[in-house]
Structures are given as structure tokens and as C-alpha cells.
Amino acid sequence: MEFNIVSHACLDIRARGKRLVIDPWLNEPTYWSSWWHAPPPVFEPDIFGADYVYITHWHFDHFDPRTLKKFAKTTTVMVPRFPVSGLGDQLRDIGFERIIELPHGKTIALADGFSFTSYQISFQDDSVAVVEADGTVLFDLNDSKPLPSSWRTFRAKYPKVDFMLRSHSPAWSYPTRYTFEDPADRLPVDSRTYMDAFVAAAQQLRPRYAIPFASGICHLHREVRDENRYLVSGPEMKEYFEANASRAPETALVLLPPGSHWSAASGFTVAGDSIVDIVSYAEQRAAQENERLEKVYRLEGEKQIAFEDFSKYFTGFLKATWLLRPFMRKARWVFPIETQQMEYWCVNFGDSTITRSGQMPAAYDSAVSVSPAVLSASLRNTVFTNVDISKRWRVHIKRGSAMRHFIVTNLLLLYEAEYLSPKRLLSWRFLTGYLRRLPEVLDYFQMAFQTATKGKESLVKAVTSIAEG
């Protein structure tokens, strides 16, 4: 067995004459020009002739149609069999002829002595890829967040793990894009939280090698370029890991920039140096990409958001969540919209009203500022929650409203993933999918109870999943 680090979250694995590529996002940028590779991918054109491709989940930096269109349409594309999923349909639209949906925890053979297992994780849909070949066990955790029952399963089934690959840097907009009227409402999450979660994962799996992964990005769009100072570099993760070596004494952390290689025969081949100063790197890249960025700014400046699109999206959400209205009864979001004059578009989740006004309302929970171009595209394509990942919004939370804001945000995630559709919820696929993951379901019920009774400290564990199994 051998593998190459191709980019951010793209892994190229070969064993027994077969080739598997995981999460090939090889174009840039994504997330409305917010996310760029750091550094760029390293690959040869023959990567598009891989025998297998596996997509861990549907986020743009893992599922990229522009990249997937370059693969041979006879490639076997594997995806997790989530209880609700549109990945198969999207892959068929791209033109793939061989699509396999992998049930949770079921191992399949890619070749004699080369096996693959998908473990579905999280109500927000993610998955862990476990690759076994020639006596080597590789865990690609990407940015999944297993709960205690999953860790117990992993330790019991895989007592000897060779490689753990996992993200280690903030990928969401909280807390850096948020302001709070009352600082006491802040959740205690920061860059260190993500590094600590990486160490905690190594504690659970006890791999020979831990590889910082799925965090090789920077932000070049002028709207979010200041976010680079909050990202965690590979060297910074290594320093933190080694300072906490007593927590994972059996594990060595190895930095593998894109282009790096490992094989059973020759061990590690490290390509170049890891980026140490992400801020300086991003400034240099932005200068190099100035022409492309200026084009983006011009195009975005020409686009407007239609109130009809705004109303249609949130009307659909309110219809889908009418039974959950008691949980949102005081939640009110306002969106300042700059047209020919300032307008304020409001969603009152408690009484299911959507209004527009020329004046800022006195009563609201969250003020959400998004550029018209991004807001329009995200609503029309039902991917509004990806604005959070893009970091291309600003959110101001009124006193005492933080929990309501995050409840609505998570319900929006479920809505976009169609988890609030009665047709989906009552399907055989949904029921059997979660029966296979029943211990994880029980973990979530316990976490929900702890959050309801103990407040935001438990919510942090729910968000970062650093709870031990």
C-alpha cells in the first residue's frame, strides 16, 4: 500500500493494482471565492483514471462537480449511504455510470487484500473512510466528529491503526464572524479547541502516525482575508501536539504537504516545507490572483438579491418546521440589504412571518449581513448554510439569543439536507440507516439532554466533539 497527499482533503491511495482517490477538490476557489488551496494541489493527469473515487460528504471542498467531471465516467464512485442523500443523483447528473452507496460499517473489497469501510458520522452527514491493505490501516477522519460510541467501535475493531488523518483548523465562521451584545453569550470555542480535538482523536485511535489534514486552505477574497490569522498551520498543530505528547504517547505527528508520499517499501517522502505563516502566504497568493479576484468583485457588484427568492427559501423552511415552532418561538433574524436604499428583511421564526422594511426593527435576535450576490446564490440553490462555512457573513447576536440562533442554524442544516421532509423521515432507507447507527443516535439524545440541562459548555462538546469515548 502507498498513498499521496494531493491537496487539502484529497488523498490518492494505491494497493493491489487498484487506485482510490478520496475527496478530489482540485479546482479553486470554492465557497464563493472564499476558500483557496494552501498550497495548491500536486497531481498528475492520470489521477483522473482512478479505479475508485470516494466522497466523504457533500461540502464543496470535498464534493466538487468541476473536478469530478474530469474523471472517466466508468470510474466507480463510492458515497456513504446516508439516511437522506442526494449525492447519487448529483453524480448521475455528472454522468457517472457506476455509483455505489456504502452502508454504515459494511466493508467492501476493492481488490484481493484491499478493503474499504465507510462509517457515517453526525446528523449533519459526514463519514470516516477506513482503508486496509497489506497489513496497513489508514483512518481518514477528514472533518468528521465521532461521538463516544463510534470511538468504542473503532478501538474494538481496529486495535492497531497506522495512520490517522484529520482536520485541525477552524472551518466555520464561529466565533470570528460573530459579535455579541453580551460577551457572556459567547461559546468558548477558538482555534485551540480544534487543535485539542485533533489530540483527543489521537488519544482515541492511538495511531502510529497522526497527519494534519483537510485544513490546507487560505482565504483570498477581500471580504474574508482577515480570517487567515485565525487558521491553524500544520507546524502550529505539530507544536501543540508535541506539547501535549503525554496524551497520545504512542503517536508521532508527521507533516505531509501536498505532493508528499508514503509507501511500505520506502516510508515517508516529504515534498517541500509546510506553510508556517498563513497570513503572509495568503497576501502573496492574493497578489498573484489579483486579476481573478478583481473579476469576482466586479461580477458580485453587479448582482442583486430578489425578495421573492428570500421569501421562497424561508417560506419553505417555515413550512417544514411548523411542528418545531415552540423551539423557535422568540427567534427573529434581520438581514440588512443594500439595494438602491437600505432595506431590512426580517424572518420571525416564531410566528412564521417574512417582512421587509425601510427601517431597522427594534426587536430581533440576530442581525445577519451577507453580500447580495452570495445571499442570492445560496438561497436559490438551497445552500444558505454553506455561507457559514464560507465565512462570508457577519452575525450580531442580541443579549440572551445565542442558543436560539444556533438552534435555528442547525434546523436550517437539516432542512437543506431534506431531513425535515416527512417523505424522507418515514422511508425505509431512513429507518434502516439510523438503526445501523443506533448507538450514535443514543449519544445524540444524551448530548441534547446535557445541552438542555447544562447549557453552552455541553454545546461546545456537541460542536467540537472532544468528548471521550
N, C-alpha and C positions, 0 to 999 in steps of 0.2 A: 504494500500500500504506500501511496505517496500523495501529497497534496500541495497545492499552490494557493497563496493568498492573492487573490486577483484585485480586490478593491474593498472598500468599506465593509460590506457584508457578503461579498461574493467569494465562494470557496470552490476550487477545482480539484476533484479527487479522482485518482485512478487506482484501480485494483483489478487483478484477474482479467486484464484485457478490456475492461469497460471504463467508461468515463462518466462521472457525475458532476454536474455544476449546480451549486446551490445559490439561490437569490442573485441572479445576474442583473444588477443595475449598473450598466456600463456607459450610459449616456449621462450628460449633465447639462443644465441643472435639473432639479425637481422641486416640488413644493413651491410652485410659483416663483421660481428663480431664487429661492432662499437657500437651498442645500446644494453644495458643490462638493466634489470629492477632494480629500486632502490626505495624501496626494492622489493624482489621477490613477485610474486602473492600469494594470500591467497584464497584457494578454496577447496571444497570437490569434489570427483569424480562425484557426482550426478549432477554437473553443466552441464555435457555433455548430460544429459537427458532433457534439457530445451525444452519448447514448441516452443519458437521462438528465433531466433538469428537475430540481425540487424547489418549490416556492413555499417558504415557511409561513407567510401570511400576506395580507393584501396591502400593506402600507407601500407608498410609492417608491421608497428606497429598497424594497425587496421584490415587489411585483411591478416591473417596468415594461409595458407593452412595446415601447420603442426598441428596447433591447431584445425582447422575446421574438419580435418579428424577424430578427436576423438569424435565428436558429432554423435548422432544417425542420420542415413541418412533419417529418417522420420521427423526430425526436420524441421519446416517451417523457411526458411531463407529469410529474407527481405533485399532488397537492394534498393537504390534510383534509380528511372528511369531517369538516366542522359540522355541527348540528344544523347550522344555516350557512349557506355559502353560495356565492355567485362566481367563484373562481373558475369552475369548469366551463360555465357559459362564456366567460370572457376569453378563455383560452381557445374555445371553439371558434369564437368570432375572429381571433387572430389567425386561425387556420390549422391549428394542431389536430392531428388525426388520432393520436394515442394519448389519452389522458387517464390517469389512474388516481382515484381518490382513496387515500390510505386511512383505514380505520385506526382509531387511537390505540396505540400499544401493539399493533399487529406487525410482526417482522416479515419482510419480503426479501427474496433473493434477487439481487441484480445480476449475479453470476455465481458459479460454484465457489463458495467461500467468501462471497462479498455480499453482505446483508445490510438492510436499511430499515429503521423503525422511526415512525412519526408519533410523537406524543403531543396531543393537543393540550394547550395550556390557556387558561384565562377566559373569562366571559367576554373579553374584547377580541378574542380569536388570535392566538399566536401558536407556535409549535416549536418543539425541540426536535432536532434531527440527530439521530444516533447512527453512526456508521461503524460497521465492524468488518475487518478484513485482515487476513494474515496475522491474527492474534492481536491486532491493534484496535482499540476502542476510542472513537472520537465523538465528543458531545458538542454539537453546535447549538448553544443556548440562544444565540443572537441576542434579541432584547426581550425574550420571554421571562416570565416571573413565576416560576413554580411555587406552589404552596406546600405545606408540610407533608401531606400525603404523597405528593409527587416525588419529593426528595426521598421519602422512605422507599418508594417503589424503585427509584433509580439505584439507591445504595444496595438494595436486596438483589436486584437483577444484574447490576454491573459493579461487582466488588473491586474490580481493577479497571480504572479509567486512565487512559494515556493522555488525552488532550481535552481540555475544556476551553471553548471559545465563547466569549460573552462580551456584551457591550459594557461600557464603564463611564459614559458621559451623558449629561442631560440631553434628552431628545425632545422634551416637551417645553412649552412656554412658561410653565410654572417653575420657579417663582419670579423669574427675571422680567416677565412682561406684565406682571401684576403689581398694582398698588392697592393699599388698604387704608380706608378711613381710620380704622382702629388697628394698629400694629399687632395687637393681641390676637387678631383673627388669622394671622399668618400660620400656615402649616410649616413645621420645622423640616423643610426639605431644601437641600442645596447640593452643590457638586460633590461634596464629601459623602452625601447619602448614597450616590451612585457608586462611588469607589468602595464604600463599605459593603454594598450589595454584591459587588464583584468578589470581595474577600469572603463574604458569607457563602456564596455559591461554591467557592473552592473548599470551604470547610465542609460543605455537604457532600461533594463528589470525591474529594481527595484525589484529584488527578495528578499524574506525574508532572504535567506542564499546564499552566494557565496562560492563555493567549488573549490579550486585549483585542477586541474585535467589534465590528458593527458600530464603530464610533468614528470612522475615518472621514469626517466631513468638516466643512467650514461654511460660513455664511458670507456671501459676497454682495447680496442686494443691499443698497444703501440704507434701506429701512431697518435692517436687522444686523448690520455689520458689527454693531457694538456687542452683539451676543457672543462673538468669538471669545471674549475674555472670560466667559463662564464655562467654556468647553474644557474637558479634561484630556490632556495629551497622553499618549502612551507612556512616555518617560515619567510623567507625573503619577500615573497609575502604578508604574513599577516601583517608584519611590514609596508610595503609600503601602503597597503590598509588602514590600520588604520591611517596612517599619512595623507591620503587623504580622510578621512571619510566624509568630508563635500560634496564631490562629489556624494556620494551614501549613504545618511544618513539613509535610510530605510533598509539597508542591513548589515547583520553581516557575517563576513568571518569565516568559520569553517574548520579546518584542519582535513581531514579524511584519514589517511594512509591505505594501503591495509589491509583488514580484518575488517575495520570499518563498522558500520551498522546504519541504521535509520529506524524506524517504527513509524507509527502514534500512536501506543499504548505506546511505551517506549522512544521515542525520539532518541537521538544520543547515540551510544556506540562506543567510540573511541578505536581502537586497537593500543596500544603502542605509541611510540613517533615518530614524523616526523623527517626525516633526516635533520640535521642542516648544517653539514659540508660535502658537496657532494664530495669534493676533498679527504678528509680522508676516507670517505666511499668507494670511488672508488679504492683507493690504497689497502684497506683491501680486497675488493672483488677480485681485480686483483691477489692478493697473493693467495686467496682461489681457484681461477680459473686458476692458473698458468699452470697446465698440459694441460687444454683445449686450452689455449691461445698459448702455445708453439706448439701444434699440428697445430693450424691455421697458425702460422708463417711458419712452415715447408712446409705445403701444398701450401701456397701462394708463397713461394720462388721457388717452382718447376714449377709454371705456367708462361707461356709467352702469349703475345698478338700477333695475326697474323694480318699483314697489310691488308689482304683480309677482315677480319671481320671489321676492322676500316673503310676501303673504302666502304664496302657494306652498313654499317649503314649510313654514311654521304652522300653517293650517293642517298640513299632512301630519306633522309631529303631534299637534294638539289632539287630532282625531285618534291617533294611535295610542295616546297616553291618557285617555279620558278616565280610565279606572285608577290611574295613578295620581290624579289631580290632588288628592289630600297631601301628598308628599311635596307638592309644588305650590301650595295654596298662597304663599306670600312671595313667590319668586317673580320678579319683574326685571326684564332686561331692556335697556335702551341702546340703540345704535345711532350715534351721531353720523349723519350722511351729508357730505358736502356735494351739493348739486349747484345750480345757479345761486342758491342761497342755502344756508344751513337748515337741515330738517332733522327731526328726531323720530326714528321709527321704533315703536315700542311693542314688546310682546309681554302680555300679562299671562303667565302660565297658570295662575290660579283661577281666573275667570275666563280663560280662553279667548282673549281679545287681542287683536293686532291693529295698531293705530299709527298714524303719522301726525306730526305736529311741527309748527314752526318755532316752538319753544321747548327748552329742556324741561322735562317733567320734574316736579319736586320730589315725587316718590318713585324710587327704583332701587333695585338690589345691586345690579351690575351694569356698568357702562362699558360697552364693547365697541372699540374703534377698529375698523378694518377698511382697507382701501376699497373703493367701489369695484375695481377690476377683480380683485381677489374674492370679495364677497359675492359678486355676481357669478363668477365661475364656480365657486364652491357650492352655492345654493342650487344652481341649475343642474349640477352633476351629482347632487346629494352627497357631497364630501365635505360639508361645512366643518366637521370636527377635525379634519386634517389641517385647517388653518391653525389650530392649536400646535400641531407638530411643526408647521412651517415657521411659527413664532411671529407671523405677520399680523398680529393683532395686539392691542393694548386693552387690558381689562382693569377697571377700577371697581373695588368691592366696597359697598357701604357697610357700616358698622353692623356686626352680627349676622351678615348674609353669606359668609364664606361656605358653610355647609350646604345651604340651598343652591349656591352656584355650582358646586361640584356634583350635587345630585342631578341637576338638570344636564350638566355636561355629560355625565355617564349615561343618562337616558337618551341623549342625542346620539351617542355612540351606538347604543342598542338599536335605536330607530334606523340609523343609516345602514346597519348590518342586517336589518329586517328581523331582528329578534323580538319585535313588538307586534309582528303580524300573526293574528290567530291561526291563519292557514299554516304558517311555518311552525308555530308553537305546538299545534295539535298533530303534526305529521309524525309518522313512524320514524323517520330519519332523526328528528329532533329527540324523541323519547329514547331511542336506542343509543343515540350518540352520547347523551348525558348519563345513561345507565352504565356505559363503559367507563365513565368518568365520575361515578357516584362519590368516591372518597373526596375528590376535589370539590364537588357540589357541597358536601357537608362542611368542608373547610370554609367555603364562602358564606354559608349560613352562620357559622361560628364567628367569622370575621365581621359580618353585618351586625350580629348581636353585640360584639365587643365595641364596634364603632358607635352603635346607638347608645350604649351604656357608658362608654369610657371616653368618647369624643375623638378629637383630632389626632391624638397620639396613635390610636389604633388605625385611623385612616391613613396615616403615614406608612404603616406596615402594609396596609392594603395596596397603596400606590407603589411602594418600592419593593415589597415582598422580601424583606430581610428577616422575616420570622423564621426561626429554625424549625426543622422537622424533627 
